[in-house]
Amino acid sequence: MTDQLMGRGPEAARNLALVNYGLLFASIFFAGIPALIAVIIAYSQRDEAPVAIRSHHDFQIRIFWVAFGLTMAAGACGLGALISGVGELLEFTRVNGWDGFSTINIDLSRMVLDGRIVSLLVAAVVLSLLAGLWLIAAPAIGFIRLVSARGIGLTSHPA
């Protein structure tokens, strides 16, 4: 009754879920800020939404946390590779010597990247690609299911 008095009904909840899918997709291009907005909206609206729309809000929350986890793992791998690479570079420059801050003698022809750095870089790239693909595919699937009046994981409840 209060939803009808405030002008909010199933159609408004559906439209808000559609906007959330758009925000999740846009988060690829805007460093995740739209995803934060989408997950806040999804958390705040999922208890008030109809069952089928609630399943979409739950899916949007899941999209956010999976992408967040993949991004954090990619960042940790990238940071580990950066720290290892800088450590190798500093040790290598220590061997070749510094003549002071005005001149740094670095001969990179003898420097070798070990497997740890390369594997961390590869893991960071792969995890970043997985996060990007997840943020493209998952909102698209949810959007298509919402537009076709189907819930996420529901077989008997139309949206």
N, C-alpha and C positions, 0 to 999 in steps of 0.2 A: 504494500500500500504506500509506504513512504517513497519507494522508487518511482511510482507513478506520479505522486505529488511533486517530486523533484524533477520530473521529466526524464527519468532514466528507466529504461526497460531493457528487454532482451536485445533490441536492435542497437541501443547505445553500448551495451556490453560487448556485442559483436564488433562494432566499429572500433571500440577501444582496443580489442584484441588484434584487429587488423592493423591499427596504428603501431602497436607493439611489435608486430612482425616487421613492419617497415623500419622501425627504430633499430631492431636487432640486425637487419641487413645493412643499414646505414652505418652501423658501428665499425664496419671494416674500414670505412673511409675517414672516420672521425675519431680514431684512437680509442674506441670503446665507450666514449661518453654517452652516446645514445643508448647503448646497452644498459648502462647504469639507470638511465631514466626508465627504460622498458621494464627492468626487473623491479624497480620500485613500484611502478604502476601495477605490474602483475601481482606482486605480494599484497598490495593494498586492495586490489579488486577481486582476488580469487575467492574470498569467502562470500562476497555478495553476488557473484555471477551465477547464472544457471549452470547445471551440471556439465553440459557439453562445453560451454565457454570456460568453465573452471578447469577442464582438462587442457584447454589451450593455454591458460595462464600457468598451469603447472609445467607444461611443455616449454613455455617461454623461460620460466625460471631454470629449468634443466638446460636449455640452450645456453643461457648465460653462464651457469656454473661449469659446464663442460668447456666452453670457450675460455673462461677465466683460468681453469686448470691447465689447459693446453698452452695458453699464453704464458702463464707463470713458469711452466716447465721449459718452454722455449727460451724464456728470459734467463732462467737459471743456467741452462746449457750455454747460451751465448755469453753470459757473464763469466762462467767457468772457463770458456775458451779464451775470453779476453784477458782474464787474470793469468791464465797459464801462458798465453802468448806474450804478455808484458813481462812476466817473470822470466821467460826464456830470453827475451830481448835484453832485459837488464843484465842477466847473467852473461850473455854474449858480449854486451858492451863492456862489462867488467873485465872480461878476458882480453878484449882488444884495447881497452884503456880509454880514459877520458883525459883530454888536455885542459879541461875546465869547461865552464858553461858556454863559452864562445865557440868551442870546437869539439865536436863529438865524432870520433873515428869509428864508423861502423862499416864492416865489410860483410854484407849479407850473402855473399857467394858461398860461404861455408856454413851458414845457418840452416838447420834442418828442422822442419815442423814435425813433431812426433805424432803418433797415432792418436793420443789423447786429445790434442787440440783439434785435429781434423775430425775426429768422431764427435766431439762436442759441437763443432760448427755444423756438421751434417745433421745431428740431432736437432739443433736449434732451427735449422731451415725446414726440416721435415715436420717438426711440431708446429712451426708457424704456418706452413702450408695446410696442415690438418686443421688448425684453428680457423684459417680463412675459408677452407672448404666447408667446414661445419657451419660457419656463420653465413654461408651462401645457401647450402642445401637444406639445413634444418628449418630456417624461417620460411623458405620456399615451400617445403612440404607442409608445414603447419598452415601457411597462408592458403594453399590449395585445398587442404582439408576443411579449413574454416569457411572458405567461399562456397565449397560444395556441401555445406551444412553437416559435416561429420566432425565428431570429437576426436581427440587423440586417445587411442587405446579403448575407445568405446565402440560397441557394435550396435547397441539398441537405442542409444539416445542421440537424436539429431540435434544440431546446434540451434 
